[in-house]
């Protein structure tokens, strides 16, 4: 087991990893920008190192400074959390060259799954169902037209190196296709430095289903069920559930088995999430995230397995602590992402939190790194906390969520809490009857 872990992140995920390390008796080091000097994870860590000014490029994305912090403190492993350098293959390679363990998959696996085109090819080779579309990057308008005609409109154009909805355009006709192709390429080049795009069949009313997987790096793989992340705004997840209201046990077992076998065949090490669009009983691969997900607590709630403990165990060479046959799913869990944003316009709302009170009681968990008097800096993602509730079934879970949302108080800034108080009372949400377009349509109708 590791002696000292450096946590290369900030906010609630840094605190989440720190807690897991402490429970395993591992010393902790955190890095922080000057803007985060008074953050909770900085206060609670055994050691902290300031690595630069507020902009991410000068601090949390500064590989040189993070490696130097490891050497100064004697950290023998790095947990990247999510975001920032968590899916940066170069970072993983550099750590390996310095004999520091990256708590995550190999740089090669990050590289393969970080390229959307290569990831799709790999998924297909491993027996994972994929969306009909181009086999690789589209070279010109003529090729794009031929592919679109073959699979049928509407189609979606996606950036190969993309994420977060950038470089994604829908075309419903050949006329739309030319403009969409140009726009997607332009956005992709500006956002990712790579204008390569590919084409897929556009599904009209799919759900977003993802499978949590773990590999030991030596040919063993397991899955820990699915999460339903269909409530999204601008391709960003807002509300996540485990298990999905749309799947039955047979479907869960089938797609989970496909994913766990694929991870084993790949020789993958650590946590990963294989994401799908799901429509009319069929699964279609979107991408694989080679890191811990924001929404991992709902999986922990229904399995009782600490995913960060498992990440650390696997990275230290201890292998998986559970076999597939040991995993049981208990009840239902929902997570709401609480952002420092206006609940109507979603404009970020940095500032000082004057009063912060979290809900409690059976089956209620809040992951957050903020506190009364804490100032939300304007430089980073607006996520300030996650409310996770668990019940014996979905009905009990929804009732508990309603109660917990009523107890949650954040004063001094705007948050998205009012949005969740509205959603928990909506009949479609109560019935589990929604798809990836539902929330945006709902917001457009109510604003």
C-alpha positions as CSV (number, residue, x, y, z in Angstrom):
1,X,0.0,0.0,0.0
2,X,1.1,3.6,-0.6
3,X,2.8,5.7,2.1
4,X,1.7,9.1,0.8
5,X,-0.8,10.1,-1.9
6,X,-0.8,13.5,-3.5
7,X,-4.2,14.7,-4.6
8,X,-4.0,16.7,-7.8
9,X,-7.4,18.4,-7.7
10,X,-9.6,20.7,-5.7
11,X,-13.1,21.1,-4.2
12,X,-15.3,18.3,-3.2
13,X,-13.4,15.6,-5.1
14,X,-10.2,16.5,-3.4
15,X,-11.9,16.2,-0.1
16,X,-13.5,12.9,-1.1
17,X,-10.2,11.3,-2.0
18,X,-8.5,12.7,1.1
19,X,-11.1,11.0,3.3
20,X,-10.6,7.7,1.6
21,X,-6.8,7.9,2.0
22,X,-7.1,8.7,5.7
23,X,-9.4,5.8,6.2
24,X,-6.7,3.6,4.7
25,X,-4.0,5.1,6.9
26,X,-2.3,6.8,4.1
27,X,-0.6,10.3,4.5
28,X,-2.1,13.0,2.2
29,X,-0.7,15.9,0.3
30,X,-2.8,18.4,-1.5
31,X,-1.8,20.9,-4.1
32,X,-3.7,24.2,-4.5
33,X,-3.7,27.5,-6.3
34,X,-3.5,30.8,-4.4
35,X,-7.3,31.1,-4.8
36,X,-7.8,27.9,-2.9
37,X,-5.5,28.6,0.1
38,X,-8.4,28.5,2.5
39,X,-10.2,25.5,0.9
40,X,-11.4,22.6,3.2
41,X,-9.2,20.0,1.7
42,X,-6.1,22.2,2.2
43,X,-7.1,22.6,5.9
44,X,-7.5,18.9,6.4
45,X,-4.6,17.4,4.5
46,X,-1.4,16.3,6.3
47,X,0.6,18.6,3.9
48,X,-0.2,21.2,1.3
49,X,1.8,22.8,-1.5
50,X,0.8,26.0,-3.4
51,X,1.5,25.3,-7.1
52,X,0.6,28.6,-8.7
53,X,-1.8,31.5,-9.3
54,X,-5.6,31.0,-9.9
55,X,-5.7,30.2,-13.6
56,X,-5.9,26.4,-14.1
57,X,-3.2,26.4,-16.7
58,X,-0.8,27.9,-14.2
59,X,-1.8,25.6,-11.3
60,X,-4.0,22.5,-11.5
61,X,-2.9,21.8,-15.1
62,X,0.8,22.6,-14.5
63,X,2.4,19.1,-14.7
64,X,5.9,20.3,-13.8
65,X,4.7,21.9,-10.6
66,X,2.7,18.9,-9.5
67,X,5.6,16.5,-10.1
68,X,7.9,18.9,-8.2
69,X,5.3,18.8,-5.3
70,X,5.5,15.0,-5.3
71,X,9.3,15.1,-5.1
72,X,9.4,17.7,-2.4
73,X,6.9,15.8,-0.2
74,X,7.9,12.3,-1.0
75,X,4.5,11.3,-2.4
76,X,4.7,7.9,-4.0
77,X,1.3,8.1,-5.8
78,X,-1.0,10.7,-7.3
79,X,-4.8,10.6,-7.4
80,X,-6.1,13.0,-10.2
81,X,-9.8,13.1,-9.2
82,X,-11.8,14.0,-12.2
83,X,-11.3,16.9,-14.7
84,X,-8.0,18.7,-14.9
85,X,-5.3,16.1,-15.5
86,X,-7.3,13.0,-14.8
87,X,-7.4,11.9,-18.5
88,X,-4.1,13.3,-19.5
89,X,-1.9,10.4,-20.9
90,X,1.2,12.6,-20.9
91,X,0.7,13.2,-17.1
92,X,0.4,9.5,-16.4
93,X,3.5,8.8,-18.5
94,X,5.6,11.5,-16.8
95,X,4.6,10.2,-13.4
96,X,5.6,6.7,-14.4
97,X,9.0,8.0,-15.6
98,X,9.5,9.5,-12.1
99,X,8.5,6.2,-10.4
100,X,5.3,7.8,-9.1
101,X,2.1,5.7,-9.4
102,X,-0.8,7.3,-11.2
103,X,-4.0,6.1,-9.6
104,X,-5.7,5.3,-12.8
105,X,-5.2,3.4,-16.0
106,X,-2.1,3.4,-18.2
107,X,-1.2,6.3,-20.4
108,X,-1.9,4.0,-23.4
109,X,-5.4,3.2,-22.3
110,X,-6.1,6.9,-21.6
111,X,-4.8,7.7,-25.1
112,X,-6.9,5.1,-26.9
113,X,-10.2,6.0,-25.1
114,X,-9.5,9.8,-25.3
115,X,-9.7,9.6,-29.0
116,X,-13.4,9.2,-29.8
117,X,-12.7,7.6,-33.2
118,X,-10.2,5.1,-31.8
119,X,-12.4,4.5,-28.8
120,X,-15.3,3.5,-31.0
121,X,-13.0,1.2,-33.0
122,X,-11.7,-0.4,-29.8
123,X,-15.3,-0.8,-28.4
124,X,-16.4,-2.5,-31.6
125,X,-13.4,-4.9,-31.5
126,X,-14.2,-5.8,-27.8
127,X,-17.8,-6.6,-28.6
128,X,-19.5,-3.5,-27.3
129,X,-22.5,-2.3,-29.4
130,X,-21.8,1.0,-31.2
131,X,-23.9,3.6,-33.0
132,X,-24.0,3.2,-36.8
133,X,-21.7,5.8,-38.4
134,X,-18.3,6.5,-39.9
135,X,-15.4,4.1,-39.2
136,X,-13.1,7.1,-38.6
137,X,-12.7,10.8,-39.2
138,X,-14.6,12.2,-42.1
139,X,-12.3,13.6,-44.8
140,X,-14.6,15.8,-46.8
141,X,-18.1,16.8,-47.6
142,X,-18.5,14.1,-50.2
143,X,-17.7,11.3,-47.8
144,X,-19.9,12.9,-45.2
145,X,-22.9,12.9,-47.6
146,X,-22.3,9.3,-48.6
147,X,-22.2,8.1,-44.9
148,X,-25.2,10.2,-43.9
149,X,-27.2,8.8,-46.9
150,X,-26.3,5.2,-45.9
151,X,-27.2,5.4,-42.2
152,X,-30.1,7.8,-42.7
153,X,-30.9,11.3,-41.4
154,X,-30.8,12.8,-38.8
155,X,-27.1,12.4,-38.1
156,X,-24.8,14.0,-35.5
157,X,-21.3,15.3,-36.2
158,X,-18.9,15.0,-33.2
159,X,-15.3,16.2,-32.5
160,X,-12.9,13.3,-32.3
161,X,-11.1,14.9,-29.4
162,X,-14.3,16.4,-28.0
163,X,-16.3,16.5,-24.8
164,X,-18.8,18.7,-23.0
165,X,-20.9,19.2,-26.1
166,X,-18.3,21.2,-28.0
167,X,-17.9,20.3,-31.7
168,X,-21.3,18.5,-31.8
169,X,-23.8,19.4,-34.5
170,X,-27.0,17.7,-35.7
171,X,-27.9,17.6,-39.4
172,X,-31.5,16.6,-40.5
173,X,-30.9,16.9,-44.2
174,X,-28.1,17.1,-46.7
175,X,-28.4,20.9,-46.7
176,X,-27.9,21.0,-43.0
177,X,-25.0,18.6,-43.2
178,X,-22.6,21.0,-45.1
179,X,-23.0,23.8,-42.6
180,X,-22.9,21.5,-39.6
181,X,-19.7,19.9,-40.8
182,X,-18.0,23.2,-41.2
183,X,-19.2,24.5,-37.8
184,X,-18.3,21.3,-35.9
185,X,-14.8,21.4,-37.4
186,X,-14.3,25.0,-36.5
187,X,-15.5,24.5,-32.9
188,X,-13.4,21.4,-32.5
189,X,-10.2,23.1,-33.7
190,X,-10.7,26.1,-31.4
191,X,-11.6,24.0,-28.4
192,X,-9.3,21.0,-28.7
193,X,-6.6,22.0,-31.3
194,X,-7.9,19.1,-33.5
195,X,-10.6,19.6,-36.1
196,X,-11.1,15.9,-36.9
197,X,-14.8,15.0,-36.7
198,X,-16.9,11.8,-37.3
199,X,-20.5,11.1,-38.1
200,X,-23.1,8.9,-36.2
201,X,-26.8,8.2,-36.5
202,X,-28.6,10.7,-34.3
203,X,-31.1,9.1,-31.9
204,X,-34.2,11.1,-31.3
205,X,-35.2,10.2,-27.7
206,X,-32.4,8.2,-26.1
207,X,-31.5,7.8,-22.5
208,X,-27.9,8.2,-21.3
209,X,-26.9,5.0,-19.5
210,X,-23.4,4.4,-18.2
211,X,-21.8,1.2,-16.8
212,X,-19.3,1.5,-13.9
213,X,-16.4,-0.9,-14.5
214,X,-13.2,-1.9,-12.7
215,X,-10.2,-3.8,-14.0
216,X,-7.2,-5.2,-12.2
217,X,-4.8,-4.7,-15.1
218,X,-4.1,-8.4,-15.2
219,X,-7.1,-9.7,-17.1
220,X,-9.9,-9.5,-14.6
221,X,-12.8,-7.1,-14.8
222,X,-16.1,-6.4,-13.0
223,X,-19.1,-4.1,-13.4
224,X,-21.0,-2.4,-10.6
225,X,-24.2,-1.8,-12.4
226,X,-25.5,1.2,-14.3
227,X,-26.3,4.9,-13.8
228,X,-28.9,6.8,-15.6
229,X,-27.6,10.3,-16.5
230,X,-30.3,11.4,-18.9
231,X,-31.2,14.6,-17.2
232,X,-28.8,17.0,-18.9
233,X,-28.4,20.6,-19.9
234,X,-26.1,21.3,-22.9
235,X,-24.7,17.8,-22.6
236,X,-23.8,18.4,-19.0
237,X,-25.2,16.0,-16.4
238,X,-27.5,17.5,-13.8
239,X,-29.2,14.5,-12.0
240,X,-28.0,10.9,-11.9
241,X,-29.7,7.7,-10.7
242,X,-28.7,4.1,-9.9
243,X,-30.2,1.9,-11.0
244,X,-31.9,3.2,-14.1
245,X,-35.7,3.4,-14.1
246,X,-35.6,2.2,-17.7
247,X,-33.7,-1.1,-17.4
248,X,-34.7,-4.5,-16.0
249,X,-32.5,-7.1,-14.3
250,X,-31.9,-9.0,-17.5
251,X,-30.8,-6.0,-19.5
252,X,-28.6,-4.9,-16.6
253,X,-26.9,-8.2,-16.4
254,X,-26.4,-8.5,-20.2
255,X,-24.8,-5.0,-20.8
256,X,-22.8,-5.2,-17.6
257,X,-21.4,-8.6,-18.7
258,X,-20.4,-7.2,-22.1
259,X,-18.6,-4.3,-20.4
260,X,-16.8,-6.3,-17.7
261,X,-15.6,-8.8,-20.3
262,X,-14.4,-6.0,-22.5
263,X,-12.4,-4.4,-19.7
264,X,-10.8,-7.8,-18.9
265,X,-9.9,-8.3,-22.5
266,X,-8.4,-4.8,-22.7
267,X,-6.2,-5.5,-19.6
268,X,-7.6,-2.2,-18.1
269,X,-6.5,-1.2,-14.6
270,X,-8.7,0.9,-12.2
271,X,-12.0,2.6,-12.5
272,X,-13.7,3.4,-15.8
273,X,-17.1,4.2,-17.1
274,X,-18.5,3.0,-20.4
275,X,-21.2,5.3,-21.6
276,X,-24.2,4.5,-23.9
277,X,-27.2,6.0,-25.5
278,X,-30.1,3.7,-25.0
279,X,-33.2,3.7,-27.2
280,X,-35.9,1.0,-27.9
281,X,-34.1,-1.6,-25.9
282,X,-30.7,-1.2,-27.7
283,X,-27.4,0.2,-26.3
284,X,-25.1,2.3,-28.4
285,X,-21.6,3.1,-27.2
286,X,-20.7,6.8,-26.9
287,X,-17.4,6.9,-25.1
288,X,-15.4,5.6,-22.2
289,X,-14.2,7.8,-19.3
290,X,-10.9,6.5,-17.9
291,X,-11.4,8.0,-14.4
292,X,-13.7,8.4,-11.5
293,X,-17.0,10.0,-12.4
294,X,-18.7,12.9,-10.6
295,X,-21.7,10.7,-10.0
296,X,-19.8,7.7,-8.5
297,X,-21.5,8.1,-5.1
298,X,-24.8,6.7,-6.4
299,X,-23.0,3.5,-7.3
300,X,-21.4,3.4,-3.9
301,X,-24.8,3.8,-2.3
302,X,-26.4,0.8,-4.0
303,X,-23.4,-1.5,-3.8
304,X,-21.8,-0.5,-0.5
305,X,-18.4,-0.5,-2.2
306,X,-16.0,2.5,-1.8
307,X,-14.8,3.2,-5.3
308,X,-11.9,5.4,-4.2
309,X,-10.7,2.7,-1.8
310,X,-10.9,0.3,-4.7
311,X,-8.9,2.6,-7.0
312,X,-6.1,2.9,-4.5
313,X,-6.1,-0.9,-3.8
314,X,-5.8,-1.7,-7.5
315,X,-3.2,0.9,-8.2
316,X,-1.1,-0.3,-5.3
317,X,-1.1,-3.9,-6.8
318,X,-3.6,-5.3,-4.4
319,X,-6.1,-6.4,-7.1
320,X,-9.8,-6.2,-6.9
321,X,-11.4,-6.7,-3.5
322,X,-14.6,-8.2,-4.9
323,X,-15.7,-10.8,-7.5
324,X,-18.6,-10.2,-9.8
325,X,-20.7,-12.8,-7.9
326,X,-20.1,-10.8,-4.6
327,X,-21.8,-7.7,-5.9
328,X,-25.4,-7.1,-4.9
329,X,-27.5,-4.0,-5.7
330,X,-29.6,-2.6,-2.8
331,X,-32.3,0.0,-3.3
332,X,-32.1,3.1,-5.3
333,X,-29.9,6.2,-5.2
334,X,-30.1,9.7,-6.8
335,X,-27.5,12.5,-7.0
336,X,-28.2,16.2,-7.6
337,X,-25.3,18.4,-8.7
338,X,-25.5,21.6,-6.7
339,X,-23.9,24.4,-8.8
340,X,-23.2,28.0,-7.9
341,X,-25.4,29.2,-10.7
342,X,-28.6,31.1,-11.2
343,X,-31.3,28.4,-11.4
344,X,-33.0,30.1,-14.3
345,X,-30.2,31.5,-16.5
346,X,-27.4,29.2,-15.2
347,X,-25.0,32.2,-15.1
348,X,-22.2,31.4,-12.6
349,X,-22.6,33.0,-9.2
350,X,-19.2,33.2,-7.4
351,X,-19.1,35.0,-4.1
352,X,-19.1,34.4,-0.3
353,X,-21.4,31.8,1.2
354,X,-22.9,33.5,4.3
355,X,-24.8,30.4,5.6
356,X,-24.4,26.8,4.7
357,X,-26.5,24.0,6.2
358,X,-26.6,20.5,4.8
359,X,-29.4,18.0,5.3
360,X,-28.9,14.8,7.2
361,X,-30.7,11.6,8.3
362,X,-30.8,8.1,7.1
363,X,-29.7,7.6,3.5
364,X,-28.5,11.2,3.0
365,X,-25.0,12.1,2.0
366,X,-23.5,15.5,1.0
367,X,-20.1,15.7,-0.8
368,X,-18.9,19.3,-0.6
369,X,-15.8,21.2,0.2
370,X,-17.5,24.5,1.0
371,X,-18.6,26.0,4.4
372,X,-20.1,29.2,5.8
373,X,-17.8,32.1,5.1
374,X,-16.1,30.3,2.2
375,X,-15.6,32.4,-0.9
376,X,-16.4,30.7,-4.2
377,X,-13.7,31.7,-6.7
378,X,-14.7,32.7,-10.2
379,X,-11.9,30.7,-11.9
380,X,-13.2,27.1,-11.8
381,X,-16.2,24.8,-12.4
382,X,-19.3,26.0,-10.6
383,X,-20.0,22.7,-8.8
384,X,-20.0,23.3,-5.0
385,X,-21.5,20.1,-3.8
386,X,-23.5,16.9,-4.5
387,X,-26.6,15.7,-2.6
388,X,-26.9,11.9,-2.7
389,X,-29.9,10.1,-1.3
390,X,-30.5,6.4,-1.0
391,X,-33.8,4.5,-0.3
392,X,-35.1,1.0,-0.3
393,X,-36.8,1.7,-3.6
394,X,-37.2,4.6,-6.0
395,X,-40.4,5.9,-4.4
396,X,-38.7,6.1,-1.0
397,X,-35.6,7.6,-2.5
398,X,-37.7,10.4,-4.2
399,X,-39.5,11.2,-0.9
400,X,-36.2,11.4,0.9
401,X,-34.7,13.6,-1.8
402,X,-37.7,16.0,-1.5
403,X,-37.2,16.2,2.3
404,X,-33.4,16.7,2.0
405,X,-33.7,19.4,-0.6
406,X,-36.1,21.3,1.7
407,X,-33.4,21.2,4.5
408,X,-30.5,22.3,2.3
409,X,-29.6,26.0,2.8
410,X,-27.0,27.9,0.9
411,X,-27.1,31.7,1.4
412,X,-25.1,34.5,-0.2
413,X,-24.9,33.1,-3.7
414,X,-27.3,31.7,-6.3
415,X,-27.5,27.9,-6.6
416,X,-29.4,25.3,-8.6
417,X,-31.2,24.0,-5.5
418,X,-34.6,25.6,-6.6
419,X,-34.3,23.7,-9.9
420,X,-34.1,20.4,-8.1
421,X,-37.0,21.3,-5.7
422,X,-39.1,21.8,-8.9
423,X,-37.9,18.6,-10.6
424,X,-38.5,16.3,-7.7
425,X,-42.2,17.2,-7.9
426,X,-42.6,16.8,-11.6
427,X,-44.8,13.9,-12.7
428,X,-42.4,12.8,-15.6
429,X,-39.5,12.7,-13.2
430,X,-41.5,10.8,-10.6
431,X,-42.4,8.2,-13.2
432,X,-38.9,8.0,-14.6
433,X,-40.2,9.1,-18.0
434,X,-37.5,11.3,-19.4
435,X,-34.7,11.2,-22.0
436,X,-31.6,13.3,-22.7
437,X,-33.6,16.1,-24.3
438,X,-36.3,16.3,-21.5
439,X,-34.6,18.9,-19.3
440,X,-33.8,21.4,-22.0
441,X,-37.3,21.2,-23.4
442,X,-38.7,21.6,-19.9
443,X,-36.5,24.6,-19.2
444,X,-37.5,26.2,-22.5
445,X,-41.2,25.8,-21.7
446,X,-41.0,27.1,-18.2
447,X,-38.8,30.2,-18.7
